[in-house]
């Protein structure tokens, strides 16, 4: 008669590790997908700055300058400074 084989739990451990790895990779994928959809929102001020004329005529340059809103520039810088100073 042969001795009964003793089974070690290595198969179950390897299987559990593979399942955990798949769950982590899936979670990272969905988290990255969520981050990419959050950054797709557009900023109206950025769009206005990007829609300037390519013309070098004085009238077109003056029109671009008049439509550029720089009134809130200091407020943005103040917000950044407040965040950095905690």
N, C-alpha and C positions, 0 to 999 in steps of 0.2 A: 504494500500500500504506500501511496505517496502522501507526503505531508500536505495539509491544506494550504492553499496559497493565501498569504496575508495581503490584503489590499490596502494600499496606502491612499491617502486622500489627495494625492497630487493631481489627479484628473479633475477633481471637483474644484480644487484651488485654482488651477490653470483656467478652467471654464469661468469661474467667478471673476478672475482678473480680466479676462477677455470681455466679459459683459460690462464691467466697470469702465474699461477703456472705451468701449463703444458708446456708453452713456455720456462719458466726459466729452468725447469728440462731437457727439450729437448736440450736447448742450452748448459747446463753444461755437458750433456752426449756427445754431439759432440765435445765440447772443450776438454774433457778428452780423447776422442778417438784420437783427433789430437795430444795431448801431448804424448800419448803412442806410436804413430807411429813415432814421432820425436826422441824418445829415443831409437828406434830400430836400429839406424845406429851404425855400429861398428867402433871402433878405431883400425887402423892397428897396432899401437904400443902395445895396450892392447892385441890384438890377439897373437902377437909375444911373449909377456911375458907369456901368458897362454899356449903356445905350447912348454913348456920346457919338457925335458925328466924327467921321474920318476926314472931313474937309479942313483945309487950312485957311479958309476965308475968315476974315475978321468977324463978320456977322454971325457965322456959325460958331466960332469960338466964344463970342459973347453970349450966344444963346445957350451953349453948354454950361458956361459959368453961371448964368442966371438960374438955370434949372438945378444946379448942384447945391444941395442943402448942407451947409456946414455949421448950422446953428447949434446942433446937439453934440458937436465934436468934443467940447470940454466936458460934457456930462459923461460921455463914454470913458474918457480918460480918468475922470474922478471915480467912476465905478471900478475901473481896473486898479487904481491906486488903493481904494478901500479894500479890495479883495487881497491885494498883496500885503497890506499892513495888518490884516486880520483884526 
